[in-house]
Amino acid sequence: MSSIPAVPGIPPDFRTRLREELSRRRLVNRRYSVRAFGEFLGVDHSTLSQVLRGIRPVPAGCIREWAARLRLGAEETALYAAADLADDFESLARRMRHMQWMAEAAALMGNSAHWQLLQLLRAPDWRPDVRWMAQRLDVEVDRLNDALARLLRLGLLSVEADVWRDLSGLEDPGAANLVELALARLRMTMSAS
């Protein structure tokens, strides 16, 4: 189990959170035992004792259940659960960047509006009107806006007032060419963050 980054008022790991909760309960009732705390959490007292002493990790899948019984907030619970899945917070951050990259890549490959929009920019009757573009490309406005935002985010398109510029540098912004370029940009963007 790893620590979460320093967050004011939140212990750095779930084991520390459990220890603090046991101490708090013992302040209220000096006779409150690990056995009673284990019963409250729905775990054998010997397992809980080993967790509290650092002999064994929190059993897989118990963080969310125990956090719910302790009435911890959703954000705090999510932090502990995420930290438990990662070797350390840096590896969690790397996994999150990788997942974001995969989602962006999947969206690029699954939404033809990306390359169609860049091709449409070259049309002689071009209009800087998203509804017109969506109708012309036969796509939903939301889907086109999603593609537009991604192209802007990747620096493949610029929009200033009514001036739209294809920054891809591609002679033919067809599907294969754009996906290859966009994935390279995504890798650069994700590795820089």
PyMOL commands that set and color helices and strands:
alter all, ss='L'
color gray80, all
select helices_A, chain A and resi 14-28+34-41+45-52+62-69+74-85+89-110+113-120+130-137+141-153+175-192
alter helices_A, ss='H'
color red, helices_A
select strands_A, chain A and resi 157-160+163-166
alter strands_A, ss='S'
color yellow, strands_A
deselect
rebuild
show_as cartoon
